[in-house]
Amino acid sequence: MATNPSIITRNVAELAIKAGGNTYEAVAIISKRARQIALKSKEELNNKLSDFASSVDNLEEIFENREQIEISKFYERLPKPTSLAIDEFLEDKFTFTLPSQDESAE
């Protein structure tokens, strides 16, 4: 992951240019992609943690499972889905279709 995990200032005009000059379209596109990334990440985490699921609620067992804790910490340290989506948007790593002007007028 080459994305910077911290918050950085973005040039809104640059985002708008890639979305046909419309800032709101850019935000909508980025938010849809961020949701896709978040869902994929959540599914991966749940699949990995499902191996550790137990039917017994034993406190000793919960505190001793270091591998599960390490997996969770790894996912917590990943860049946020919005940051990934913005970087992908700026680097043209996914395609999107803007609605035509005729469709939006109807």
Secondary structure, DSSP 8 states (H G I E B T S, - for coil): --S-SS-----HHHHHHHTTT-HHHHHHHHHHHHHHHHHHHHHHHHHHHHTT--S---HHHHHH-HHHHHHHHHHHHS--HHHHHHHHHHTT-S------HHHHH-
